[in-house]
Amino acid sequence: MNNYTRLKAIVEVFGQYGIAPVAKVMQADFVKDLGFDKVFLNGLIFDVENVLHMELEDEIVQSLRKPEDLIQYFLQHQN
């Protein structure tokens, strides 16, 4: 899967969670700015993992604070 396909898949999952692919939102903190609780955030990450056929370790999941962080991690790391 190339990076364009990955990005498109991530943006589709973001859309299901009400996250618009605009710069201001991409820089927003999941919890502080977007109002995600731990369960909702874990659901988002699980859905992205599922669509990309990848699984993140707990330490990585805890380090993802913004939508941009999540996108960058998945684009930089291949299956």
Secondary structure, DSSP 8 states (H G I E B T S, - for coil): --HHHHHHHHHHHHHHTT---SHHHHTS-TTTTT---HHHHHHHHHHHHHHHT----HHHHHH--SHHHHHHHHHH---
